[in-house]
């Protein structure tokens, strides 16, 4: 199905002068474009009333189901301006597929891939002036946040019969203020992110809410992010609060890139999946498996593990310099080393159109 989208332009868009100030230093998630997309669903009408309208507050009834039972999913992707002025997305179909999986777990209707991509593309076209220019040495982009929530006014515990899907956009600079600077992780041993049969593989706000207390603990310890272990045994590495983790093995059995297998409790990151394919292009052997915490410690001590990094849409690839825990710390021998740097450059060059897209991952929006 193709959505019939109506457009109502914002009568008071941000001025060109103010927009120039914002794009000069956008930060992350601080400013929002002039418009937003919205479409609604009911069992009787399906997806209907698709529209692009001026960005603004939502009016929600106090009994709105999402406020009580957290029936909500979201996605995150970016639009990149290439040097010829065109605007491209990176693997939006993969985001659509992941949202469909999240929707099934949260008892939502599925928005088809074609409609998901169309909604994003049409909104980006309307707000194209918000996409930062391609400037050498910069990695500014337009962050796109699609989300779906239970909008029925009802206090019974069941799947909502009125659902709203929206898209908002925000110009973005580096997620971490230090850019490519290595980050420190705090190992959470009293909190877990997700358990067997839970919602770990769904991109839903509840997973992120559960990470906030351990994240605050990480900040108190002087760390940038929190590292979670599995809920069953508390010995296997899972993911960070919002990113997947990778290990580069460069010792006697080097040339390998290893990451925890998803197994239903880890979010299947789009950046993660892309890196697994790019690593193979670079001649690296790729492994997805359980990784015990002890392997990280022993691998660094023996010289087998040379680089460690985290990845996600917002931060792209960020080197991990140290894991701090109650038992001490594990210091990465070569944070931001050659493999991390090469993979990051390869991925960013693809996104900004500076490298050939041999995988067919990019989609033109405008």
C-alpha positions as CSV (number, residue, x, y, z in Angstrom):
1,X,0.0,0.0,0.0
2,X,1.1,3.6,-0.6
3,X,0.0,6.2,1.8
4,X,-2.0,9.2,0.6
5,X,-0.1,12.0,2.5
6,X,-1.4,15.5,2.8
7,X,0.9,18.3,3.6
8,X,0.2,21.5,5.7
9,X,3.3,23.7,5.7
10,X,4.4,25.5,8.8
11,X,3.3,29.2,8.6
12,X,6.2,30.1,10.9
13,X,9.3,28.1,9.9
14,X,12.6,28.8,11.6
15,X,14.3,31.7,9.9
16,X,17.3,31.1,7.6
17,X,19.5,33.0,10.0
18,X,18.5,31.0,13.1
19,X,18.7,27.7,11.1
20,X,22.3,28.6,10.1
21,X,23.2,29.1,13.8
22,X,21.6,25.7,14.7
23,X,23.4,23.8,11.9
24,X,26.7,25.3,12.9
25,X,26.5,23.5,16.2
26,X,23.5,21.2,16.3
27,X,24.5,18.9,19.1
28,X,22.3,15.8,19.3
29,X,18.6,15.9,19.8
30,X,18.5,19.5,20.8
31,X,16.6,21.1,17.8
32,X,13.8,19.9,15.6
33,X,12.7,20.6,12.1
34,X,9.6,22.6,11.0
35,X,7.4,19.7,10.3
36,X,6.5,16.2,11.5
37,X,4.7,13.2,10.0
38,X,1.7,11.5,11.5
39,X,-0.6,8.6,10.6
40,X,-3.2,6.7,12.7
41,X,-4.5,3.1,12.8
42,X,-7.7,1.5,14.0
43,X,-9.0,-2.0,13.4
44,X,-11.8,-0.6,11.2
45,X,-9.9,1.8,9.0
46,X,-6.4,0.5,9.1
47,X,-3.7,3.1,8.6
48,X,-5.3,6.4,7.7
49,X,-5.2,10.2,7.8
50,X,-1.5,10.3,6.9
51,X,-0.2,13.9,7.0
52,X,2.8,16.1,7.2
53,X,2.0,19.0,9.5
54,X,3.8,21.8,11.5
55,X,6.0,20.4,14.3
56,X,4.3,21.0,17.7
57,X,3.1,19.6,21.0
58,X,0.7,16.6,21.1
59,X,-2.5,16.7,22.9
60,X,-3.0,13.5,24.9
61,X,-5.8,12.4,27.2
62,X,-4.7,11.5,30.7
63,X,-6.1,8.0,30.0
64,X,-3.9,7.6,26.9
65,X,-2.8,4.0,27.0
66,X,0.9,4.6,26.3
67,X,1.2,6.7,29.5
68,X,0.1,3.7,31.6
69,X,1.4,0.6,29.9
70,X,4.3,1.8,27.8
71,X,3.1,0.2,24.6
72,X,5.6,2.1,22.3
73,X,8.3,1.4,19.8
74,X,10.8,3.6,18.0
75,X,13.6,3.7,15.4
76,X,16.6,5.8,14.7
77,X,18.3,6.5,11.3
78,X,19.9,9.4,9.5
79,X,19.7,11.4,6.3
80,X,23.0,12.5,4.8
81,X,23.7,15.2,2.3
82,X,26.2,14.3,-0.4
83,X,28.6,16.7,-2.1
84,X,26.2,17.1,-5.1
85,X,23.5,18.4,-2.7
86,X,21.3,15.2,-2.9
87,X,20.0,13.7,0.3
88,X,20.3,9.9,1.0
89,X,19.2,7.5,3.7
90,X,21.2,4.5,4.9
91,X,19.3,1.2,5.0
92,X,15.8,2.6,5.9
93,X,14.3,-0.8,4.8
94,X,16.3,-2.5,7.6
95,X,14.8,0.0,10.1
96,X,11.3,-0.7,8.7
97,X,11.9,-4.5,9.2
98,X,13.2,-4.0,12.7
99,X,10.2,-1.8,13.6
100,X,7.9,-4.6,12.2
101,X,9.6,-7.1,14.6
102,X,9.3,-4.7,17.5
103,X,5.6,-4.1,16.6
104,X,4.9,-7.8,16.7
105,X,6.5,-8.0,20.2
106,X,4.5,-5.0,21.4
107,X,1.2,-6.2,19.9
108,X,1.1,-3.4,17.4
109,X,-0.1,-3.4,13.8
110,X,2.7,-3.5,11.3
111,X,3.5,-0.5,9.1
112,X,4.7,-1.9,5.8
113,X,8.2,-1.2,4.7
114,X,7.1,0.8,1.6
115,X,4.9,3.1,3.8
116,X,7.7,3.5,6.5
117,X,10.2,4.6,3.8
118,X,7.6,6.8,2.1
119,X,6.8,8.6,5.3
120,X,10.4,9.4,6.0
121,X,11.3,10.3,2.5
122,X,8.4,12.8,2.1
123,X,9.1,14.4,5.5
124,X,12.8,14.8,4.6
125,X,11.9,16.4,1.3
126,X,9.7,19.0,3.0
127,X,12.4,19.8,5.6
128,X,15.4,19.4,3.2
129,X,16.9,22.7,4.3
130,X,17.5,21.2,7.7
131,X,19.9,18.6,6.4
132,X,23.5,19.9,7.1
133,X,25.8,20.5,4.1
134,X,28.5,18.0,3.3
135,X,31.7,19.5,4.7
136,X,35.0,17.7,4.7
137,X,36.0,16.8,8.2
138,X,32.5,17.0,9.6
139,X,29.9,14.3,10.1
140,X,26.7,16.3,10.5
141,X,23.5,14.7,9.4
142,X,19.7,14.8,10.0
143,X,18.7,12.3,12.7
144,X,15.3,10.7,12.0
145,X,13.1,9.4,14.8
146,X,10.1,7.3,13.7
147,X,8.0,6.1,16.6
148,X,4.7,4.3,17.3
149,X,2.6,4.5,20.4
150,X,-0.8,3.4,21.9
151,X,-3.0,6.4,21.5
152,X,-6.3,4.9,22.7
153,X,-7.9,6.4,25.8
154,X,-8.5,3.3,27.8
155,X,-7.2,1.8,31.1
156,X,-7.8,-1.8,30.4
157,X,-4.8,-4.0,30.0
158,X,-4.9,-5.1,26.3
159,X,-3.4,-4.0,23.0
160,X,-4.5,-0.6,22.0
161,X,-7.2,-0.2,19.4
162,X,-6.0,3.2,18.3
163,X,-2.3,3.6,17.4
164,X,-0.3,6.6,16.1
165,X,2.9,6.4,14.1
166,X,5.0,9.6,13.8
167,X,8.3,10.8,12.5
168,X,10.3,13.8,13.8
169,X,13.7,14.9,12.7
170,X,16.6,16.7,14.4
171,X,19.9,17.9,12.9
172,X,22.8,16.1,14.5
173,X,26.5,16.5,15.2
174,X,28.6,14.0,17.2
175,X,26.7,12.0,19.8
176,X,29.7,12.0,22.1
177,X,31.2,15.5,22.6
178,X,34.7,14.0,22.4
179,X,34.0,12.6,18.9
180,X,36.3,9.6,18.2
181,X,37.8,9.8,21.7
182,X,37.8,6.5,23.5
183,X,35.0,6.1,26.1
184,X,35.0,4.4,29.5
185,X,32.4,1.8,30.4
186,X,31.1,0.8,33.8
187,X,30.2,-2.9,34.2
188,X,26.7,-3.2,35.7
189,X,26.6,-6.3,37.9
190,X,23.4,-5.4,39.9
191,X,21.2,-4.5,36.9
192,X,20.4,-6.4,33.7
193,X,19.0,-5.0,30.5
194,X,16.7,-7.8,29.4
195,X,16.0,-11.5,30.1
196,X,14.9,-14.6,28.1
197,X,11.4,-14.1,26.6
198,X,11.5,-10.3,27.3
199,X,11.7,-7.3,25.0
200,X,15.5,-7.1,24.6
201,X,15.3,-7.5,20.8
202,X,12.6,-4.9,20.5
203,X,13.4,-1.2,20.1
204,X,11.1,0.0,22.8
205,X,11.4,2.8,25.3
206,X,11.1,0.5,28.3
207,X,14.5,-1.1,27.5
208,X,16.1,2.3,27.6
209,X,14.2,3.3,30.7
210,X,15.6,0.3,32.5
211,X,19.1,1.4,31.6
212,X,18.8,4.9,33.1
213,X,19.6,3.9,36.7
214,X,22.7,1.9,35.8
215,X,23.7,4.7,33.4
216,X,23.5,7.1,36.3
217,X,25.7,4.8,38.3
218,X,28.2,4.8,35.4
219,X,28.3,8.6,35.4
220,X,28.9,8.6,39.1
221,X,31.9,6.3,38.5
222,X,33.3,8.7,35.9
223,X,32.3,6.5,32.9
224,X,30.5,7.4,29.7
225,X,28.3,4.3,29.2
226,X,27.2,1.1,31.0
227,X,28.0,-2.5,30.0
228,X,25.4,-5.2,30.7
229,X,25.8,-8.9,31.3
230,X,23.3,-11.6,30.6
231,X,20.4,-12.0,33.0
232,X,20.7,-15.8,33.4
233,X,24.2,-16.3,34.5
234,X,25.7,-12.9,34.8
235,X,28.9,-13.9,33.0
236,X,28.3,-13.2,29.3
237,X,28.6,-9.8,27.6
238,X,25.4,-8.4,26.1
239,X,25.4,-4.7,25.0
240,X,25.8,-1.2,26.2
241,X,22.8,1.0,27.2
242,X,22.2,1.8,23.6
243,X,25.0,0.3,21.5
244,X,26.4,-3.1,20.4
245,X,30.0,-4.1,21.2
246,X,32.8,-5.6,19.0
247,X,36.2,-7.1,19.8
248,X,39.1,-7.1,17.4
249,X,41.4,-10.1,17.8
250,X,44.9,-9.3,16.5
251,X,47.2,-11.8,18.3
252,X,48.4,-15.2,17.0
253,X,44.8,-16.0,16.0
254,X,44.1,-12.5,14.7
255,X,42.2,-11.1,11.9
256,X,38.9,-11.7,13.6
257,X,36.0,-9.5,14.6
258,X,33.8,-10.9,17.4
259,X,30.5,-9.7,18.7
260,X,27.9,-11.2,21.1
261,X,25.2,-13.2,19.3
262,X,21.8,-11.5,19.6
263,X,19.8,-14.5,20.8
264,X,16.6,-12.6,21.6
265,X,18.0,-10.4,24.4
266,X,20.2,-8.0,22.4
267,X,19.0,-5.4,19.9
268,X,19.8,-6.3,16.4
269,X,21.5,-3.0,15.4
270,X,21.5,-1.8,11.8
271,X,25.0,-0.5,12.3
272,X,26.1,-3.8,13.9
273,X,24.7,-5.8,10.9
274,X,26.4,-3.4,8.4
275,X,29.8,-3.8,10.2
276,X,29.6,-7.6,10.0
277,X,29.3,-7.4,6.2
278,X,32.0,-4.7,5.9
279,X,34.4,-6.7,8.1
280,X,34.1,-9.5,5.7
281,X,34.9,-7.1,2.8
282,X,38.0,-6.2,4.7
283,X,39.1,-9.8,5.0
284,X,38.2,-10.2,8.7
285,X,36.8,-13.5,10.0
286,X,33.5,-12.7,11.7
287,X,32.1,-14.4,14.8
288,X,28.8,-14.0,16.5
289,X,28.7,-16.0,19.8
290,X,28.5,-15.8,23.5
291,X,31.5,-13.9,25.0
292,X,32.2,-14.3,28.7
293,X,33.5,-11.3,30.6
294,X,36.6,-13.4,31.5
295,X,37.5,-13.7,27.8
296,X,37.7,-9.9,27.5
297,X,40.1,-9.7,30.5
298,X,42.2,-12.7,29.4
299,X,42.3,-11.6,25.8
300,X,43.6,-8.2,26.7
301,X,46.2,-9.7,29.1
302,X,47.5,-12.1,26.4
303,X,47.5,-9.6,23.6
304,X,44.8,-11.5,21.6
305,X,42.3,-8.6,21.9
306,X,43.8,-5.5,20.5
307,X,40.8,-3.2,19.9
308,X,37.3,-2.9,21.4
309,X,34.5,-0.6,20.1
310,X,30.8,0.1,20.3
311,X,28.5,1.0,17.5
312,X,25.1,2.5,16.9
313,X,23.2,4.8,14.6
314,X,23.7,7.9,16.7
315,X,27.4,7.4,17.6
316,X,28.4,5.4,14.5
317,X,31.6,3.7,15.9
318,X,33.1,4.7,19.2
319,X,36.4,3.2,20.6
320,X,36.2,1.7,24.1
321,X,39.3,2.6,26.1
322,X,38.5,0.9,29.4
323,X,36.0,-1.2,31.2
324,X,35.7,-0.3,34.9
325,X,34.1,-2.6,37.5
326,X,34.2,-3.2,41.2
327,X,37.0,-5.7,40.6
328,X,39.2,-3.3,38.7
329,X,39.6,-2.3,35.1
330,X,40.4,-3.7,31.7
331,X,42.3,-1.3,29.5
332,X,42.1,-1.6,25.7
333,X,45.7,-1.9,24.2
334,X,44.9,0.1,21.1
335,X,41.6,2.0,21.3
336,X,40.7,3.6,18.0
337,X,43.3,1.3,16.3
338,X,43.6,0.4,12.6
339,X,40.6,-1.9,12.3
340,X,38.2,0.4,14.2
341,X,39.4,3.3,12.2
342,X,39.2,1.5,8.8
343,X,35.7,0.2,9.5
344,X,34.4,3.5,10.7
345,X,35.8,5.3,7.7
346,X,34.3,2.7,5.3
347,X,30.9,3.1,6.9
348,X,30.9,6.9,7.1
349,X,32.2,7.1,3.5
350,X,29.3,5.0,2.3
351,X,26.7,7.0,4.2
352,X,28.0,10.3,2.9
353,X,28.4,9.0,-0.7
354,X,32.2,9.1,-0.7
355,X,32.5,5.4,-1.4
356,X,30.8,3.1,-3.9
357,X,27.7,1.4,-2.4
358,X,28.4,-2.2,-3.5
359,X,25.8,-3.5,-1.1
360,X,22.8,-1.4,-2.3
361,X,22.3,0.1,1.2
362,X,21.6,3.8,0.3
363,X,18.3,5.2,-0.7
364,X,17.8,8.7,-2.2
365,X,15.3,10.8,-0.3
366,X,15.7,14.2,-2.1
